[in-house]
């Protein structure tokens, strides 16, 4: 993050003790409201819930402050210096908000500074509106005390204020929830070439809104074997993450495509990529790396962990479900909650193939760009090393993808250069040896 970046804080982050460099500031053309809420009945791994004094978990939606555009109004708050790592941590924390650029609207900001703030997501605002109508909306007493200094320019609320205990939930695990998020497996040196690849292949520039509607159509040429994609696949940090999850170093890597979804994309229905009843010799995982920051508003991966824990029961209740892909697409999630998994550029999401999953609608201020990839013990899918190497060498796609629009083609570039790790990941070399030197393909 360039020098001179700040967060405009208007709620519990403002006035927090020990915030170095904080300075008073005012955000113009906005007003502060009690505008968003989280549903306390939904368990989101790695998030929070609230308990009553008797240990019960109230059936309520807990409201929080928000800012929204309002001509002529202004909001008092604080400017907090923030670097790239700090913004990434905030993006992961603020599940009910989208980070927006308000540079030029903040009195008290240094000249030329880039200033961010968090505005409520439409879904979080709608959640509060529905909870109000149902009499389920409340305010957490400790939170209300922490923001009491801003009452003068906050639209007042009429909600019950409850003394609740905030409980932090443990992060997701593969065994319990069917997915994990591994932060920061890749840095800008690996991600920037993938952004350039999206720009050259499809004309999509994440920083230029005029290009977003040119996001690839369903029949656009797929991209799977470019050097930028291989540099990510053969990155030691990516391999280390899968090796840790699978309990072994000897793995092969998929040769999957780059994915772009533009604002307005409705998202992908919940589905299974493979029949979860299939008997594989090893655990089968799916995966993707967020190439660009992917908060809740930009179509992140979504999972249904409750259904993952109830697979046998689901198939008992749906006895006619076959193994055809159509039977495994847009499935009935019943009353199980769907969990969005937002992340930052360079984060890896890995999921068990038995996990029902999809992706959220892209409703935010930039496209979603991901690179799909996974790893598995050699032979898990019944393939040979020669099969795996043929995809890399021939510039033709995985035969399993030939039925998809845009995949039945030969890529215009030659086989990617592989490091020794990359060569092991397609069975060209045995495991062991020095992984430091790039070896031409």
Helices and strands as residue ranges (DSSP letters): E 5-9, E 23-39, E 48-51, E 61-81, H 84-93, E 97-101, E 106-107, E 114-120, H 122-134, E 137-140, H 141-146, G 148-153, E 160-162, E 165-168, H 174-177, E 179-182, H 188-202, G 209-214, H 227-233, H 236-246, E 252-253, E 258-261, E 268-271, E 285-290, E 301-303, H 305-308, H 311-317, G 325-328, E 339-341, E 348-352, E 357-359, E 368-372, E 375-376, H 385-394, G 399-401, E 418-419, H 420-424, E 438-439
